[in-house]
Amino acid sequence: MTKNKQVYETPLVIGLDRRADYNEADRAAQFEAAMRVHGLFGRMTDLTDRIQYSRMMAGAIAAQLPEKDRLRAQLSAFADAAETVRAGHRRHQGRRCHHGRGASA
């Protein structure tokens, strides 16, 4: 704090709220778990985006090929399979954990 030209300093100790029902180790473990979940959701989002892009590209290339072309059928089958995987992946993201709490717990 500065008053006029006089500067006042004092050490300030910051700690847990006395009312907290957890300790620093519990809080550190919870933070670590939250960061692991954050990373997992990021990887899941990247995977979903890659699957979606692959599906779109296969469909776009297939649409340019003649109707009876064998590659068109293969690309269309790939796009369908990619959509099945993506849809299943998205359903899995919304499932509840085995202990009955959702992702926000």
Secondary structure, DSSP 8 states (H G I E B T S, - for coil): -EETTEE----------TT-SS-HHHHHHHHHHHHHHHHHHHHHHHHHHHHHHHHHHHHHHHHHS-TT-HHHHHHHHHHHHHHHHHHHHHHHHTS--TTS--TT-
